[in-house]
Amino acid sequence: MTAMKLISLAFVLVIAEGADATMTPHYSTYTNMVYNSNQTVTFTATLQGNSTSDSGGCPSGDHFYHAPAVFVNGTGGGGLTVAPCAYINLNQSVVLSGSCLTNGVGCSVTWNASVYCSFMNSEIFATSIFNFSFGLAYTKSKWNGTDVQYPDGSVQCNVGDWCTAATSPPRCSVATVLQEPLILGGKATCSSYYTTNWFWEQPSGGFTFCFPMFPGQNGTGTTDSSLYSCTK
């Protein structure tokens, strides 16, 4: 998942007696999640950018500085001070693992970023505090007997959820599975049943978004006809 928020507000700094300069902040924030081979997830929030001066120069002196900060799950911060026009590239990461990835409730992440200006004695850039959950989900589906054939030999199999009553509807539902030929130049056929692994995320109070762990061919064929305990 990536996210970005841009804020650009001009502010005035007095840089010498009888002179001033208009400083404009150009900061952005980005987030990134990586699912690691050891079944952990690394979440990173990044703050980038700088402020520019219309005079072409930059305020200098011990009392002119910017202090960026990035917090993830309440940890991080900054401890860094830079010149007002200096470029900032600051990030904070957290590694999440264990039952929160698969318990259906999900791992919870809160993050925010800001830039403090010493001369203004206030923040000149600040994001909202973002809170969302994410985790892994598993769904089983059954082919309904219809499909769409493609010239390259692949086939889109139309499916429906095949979950136990207690886990229906699943957190992540699948409607189609792309089945690709096993041999180049061959022609794929649909399996009777499929299992799909998902990565899901949900902003606080928002909708759940599901992404197949293996985009494209987002299902593994199986002949097992038993109903599956899907992630609810």
C-alpha positions as CSV (number, residue, x, y, z in Angstrom):
1,M,0.0,0.0,0.0
2,T,1.1,3.5,-0.8
3,A,-0.3,6.8,0.5
4,M,0.6,10.4,-0.2
5,K,-0.4,13.7,1.2
6,L,0.9,17.1,0.0
7,I,0.7,20.4,1.8
8,S,2.2,23.6,0.4
9,L,1.7,26.8,2.5
10,A,3.9,29.9,2.2
11,F,5.3,31.5,5.4
12,V,7.5,34.5,5.9
13,L,11.0,34.5,7.6
14,V,12.9,37.6,8.6
15,I,16.4,36.8,7.5
16,A,18.1,40.1,8.1
17,E,17.1,43.5,9.5
18,G,14.9,45.2,7.0
19,A,14.6,42.2,4.7
20,D,12.4,39.1,4.6
21,A,11.9,36.1,2.4
22,T,8.9,34.1,1.6
23,M,9.5,30.4,2.3
24,T,7.3,27.7,0.6
25,P,7.3,24.2,2.0
26,H,7.2,21.3,-0.5
27,Y,6.8,18.1,1.5
28,S,5.1,14.8,0.8
29,T,4.7,11.5,2.7
30,Y,4.7,8.0,1.4
31,T,4.0,4.6,3.0
32,N,5.1,1.2,1.8
33,M,4.4,-2.4,3.0
34,V,6.5,-5.4,2.1
35,Y,5.5,-9.0,2.9
36,N,8.7,-10.8,3.8
37,S,9.6,-14.5,3.2
38,N,9.7,-15.1,6.9
39,Q,6.0,-14.2,7.1
40,T,6.5,-10.8,8.6
41,V,5.4,-7.5,7.2
42,T,7.6,-4.4,7.1
43,F,5.7,-1.1,7.2
44,T,7.6,2.1,6.4
45,A,6.4,5.7,6.5
46,T,8.6,8.3,4.7
47,L,8.7,12.1,4.7
48,Q,10.5,13.8,1.8
49,G,10.9,17.4,0.6
50,N,12.3,20.8,1.4
51,S,11.4,24.5,1.6
52,T,12.4,27.0,-1.0
53,S,13.0,30.7,-0.7
54,D,11.9,33.3,-3.2
55,S,15.1,35.3,-2.6
56,G,17.2,32.4,-3.8
57,G,19.1,32.3,-0.5
58,C,18.4,30.4,2.6
59,P,18.1,31.7,6.2
60,S,21.1,30.8,8.3
61,G,22.1,30.9,11.9
62,D,21.5,28.7,14.9
63,H,18.0,29.9,15.4
64,F,16.9,29.0,11.9
65,Y,16.3,25.3,11.5
66,H,13.7,22.7,10.6
67,A,13.0,19.6,12.6
68,P,11.3,16.7,10.8
69,A,9.6,13.8,12.5
70,V,8.0,10.5,11.5
71,F,6.1,8.3,14.0
72,V,4.9,4.8,13.4
73,N,2.9,3.1,16.2
74,G,4.1,5.8,18.6
75,T,7.8,5.3,18.0
76,G,10.3,7.2,15.9
77,G,10.2,10.9,15.9
78,G,13.2,12.8,14.6
79,G,16.0,14.1,16.7
80,L,17.2,15.7,13.4
81,T,17.6,19.4,12.7
82,V,18.4,20.7,9.2
83,A,18.8,24.1,7.5
84,P,15.4,25.5,6.3
85,C,16.2,24.8,2.7
86,A,17.8,21.4,3.2
87,Y,16.2,18.3,1.5
88,I,14.7,15.9,4.0
89,N,14.4,12.2,3.5
90,L,13.3,10.6,6.8
91,N,11.6,7.3,7.3
92,Q,10.4,5.1,10.2
93,S,9.7,1.4,9.9
94,V,8.0,-1.3,12.0
95,V,8.1,-5.1,11.5
96,L,4.9,-6.9,12.4
97,S,4.4,-10.6,12.6
98,G,2.6,-13.4,14.6
99,S,-1.1,-14.0,15.0
100,C,-2.2,-10.5,14.1
101,L,-1.5,-11.3,10.4
102,T,-3.9,-14.3,10.3
103,N,-6.4,-13.8,13.2
104,G,-8.9,-11.8,10.9
105,V,-8.6,-8.7,13.1
106,G,-5.4,-7.7,11.6
107,C,-2.2,-5.8,12.6
108,S,-2.9,-2.2,13.5
109,V,-0.7,0.7,12.4
110,T,-0.8,4.3,13.3
111,W,1.5,6.9,11.6
112,N,2.0,10.6,11.1
113,A,4.7,13.1,10.0
114,S,5.5,16.7,10.6
115,V,8.1,19.4,10.1
116,Y,8.7,22.0,12.8
117,C,10.1,25.5,12.0
118,S,12.2,27.1,14.8
119,F,11.6,30.6,13.6
120,M,7.8,30.2,13.4
121,N,7.9,28.1,16.6
122,S,5.3,25.9,15.0
123,E,4.8,23.1,12.5
124,I,4.8,24.2,8.9
125,F,3.8,20.7,7.7
126,A,1.8,18.1,9.4
127,T,-0.2,15.1,8.3
128,S,-3.3,13.7,9.9
129,I,-2.8,10.7,12.2
130,F,-3.5,7.7,10.0
131,N,-4.8,4.5,11.5
132,F,-5.5,1.3,9.6
133,S,-5.4,-2.5,9.9
134,F,-4.0,-5.1,7.6
135,G,-3.4,-8.8,7.4
136,L,-3.6,-12.1,5.4
137,A,-6.8,-13.8,4.3
138,Y,-7.6,-17.1,2.7
139,T,-10.6,-17.9,0.5
140,K,-11.7,-21.1,-1.4
141,S,-13.8,-20.9,-4.5
142,K,-15.7,-23.2,-6.8
143,W,-15.8,-23.0,-10.6
144,N,-19.3,-22.4,-11.8
145,G,-18.7,-24.1,-15.2
146,T,-18.3,-20.9,-17.3
147,D,-15.1,-19.4,-18.5
148,V,-13.6,-17.0,-21.1
149,Q,-10.9,-18.3,-23.4
150,Y,-8.0,-16.0,-24.5
151,P,-5.8,-16.2,-27.6
152,D,-2.7,-16.8,-25.6
153,G,-4.1,-20.1,-24.2
154,S,-5.1,-18.7,-20.8
155,V,-8.6,-18.9,-19.5
156,Q,-10.6,-16.8,-17.1
157,C,-12.6,-19.1,-14.8
158,N,-15.7,-17.7,-13.2
159,V,-16.0,-18.9,-9.6
160,G,-18.0,-18.4,-6.4
161,D,-17.0,-18.5,-2.8
162,W,-16.8,-22.0,-1.3
163,C,-16.6,-21.4,2.4
164,T,-18.2,-22.9,5.5
165,A,-21.4,-21.3,6.7
166,A,-19.6,-19.9,9.7
167,T,-17.1,-18.1,7.5
168,S,-19.5,-16.8,4.8
169,P,-19.3,-14.3,3.4
170,P,-15.4,-14.3,3.6
171,R,-13.5,-11.1,4.2
172,C,-12.1,-11.3,0.6
173,S,-14.3,-12.7,-2.1
174,V,-13.1,-13.9,-5.5
175,A,-15.2,-13.8,-8.7
176,T,-12.7,-14.9,-11.3
177,V,-9.4,-16.8,-11.5
178,L,-7.0,-16.5,-14.4
179,Q,-5.6,-19.9,-15.3
180,E,-2.5,-19.9,-17.5
181,P,-1.2,-22.8,-19.6
182,L,1.4,-24.9,-18.0
183,I,3.4,-25.2,-21.3
184,L,4.0,-22.3,-23.7
185,G,1.7,-22.7,-26.6
186,G,-0.7,-24.9,-24.6
187,K,-4.3,-24.3,-23.6
188,A,-5.3,-23.9,-19.9
189,T,-8.4,-25.4,-18.4
190,C,-10.3,-24.5,-15.3
191,S,-9.9,-26.5,-12.0
192,S,-13.0,-27.5,-10.1
193,Y,-11.9,-25.5,-7.0
194,Y,-9.4,-22.8,-6.1
195,T,-7.7,-21.4,-3.1
196,T,-6.6,-17.8,-3.0
197,N,-4.3,-16.0,-0.6
198,W,-5.0,-12.3,0.0
199,F,-3.4,-9.3,1.5
200,W,-6.1,-7.0,2.9
201,E,-6.1,-3.5,4.4
202,Q,-8.8,-1.4,6.0
203,P,-8.5,2.3,7.0
204,S,-10.1,3.1,10.3
205,G,-13.9,3.1,9.7
206,G,-13.5,2.4,6.0
207,F,-13.9,-0.4,3.5
208,T,-11.7,-3.4,3.3
209,F,-9.4,-3.6,0.2
210,C,-8.2,-7.1,-0.9
211,F,-5.1,-7.7,-3.1
212,P,-4.2,-11.3,-4.2
213,M,-0.8,-12.3,-3.0
214,F,-0.1,-13.6,-6.5
215,P,-1.6,-11.1,-9.0
216,G,-2.8,-12.4,-12.3
217,Q,-3.2,-16.1,-11.7
218,N,-4.8,-15.3,-8.4
219,G,-5.8,-18.9,-7.4
220,T,-4.3,-22.4,-7.0
221,G,-6.3,-25.2,-8.4
222,T,-7.4,-28.1,-6.3
223,T,-9.7,-31.2,-6.6
224,D,-10.6,-31.0,-2.9
225,S,-14.4,-30.5,-2.8
226,S,-14.7,-29.8,1.0
227,L,-15.9,-26.4,2.2
228,Y,-13.1,-24.3,3.5
229,S,-12.9,-22.3,6.7
230,C,-12.2,-19.0,5.0
231,T,-11.0,-15.8,6.7
232,K,-14.0,-13.9,7.9
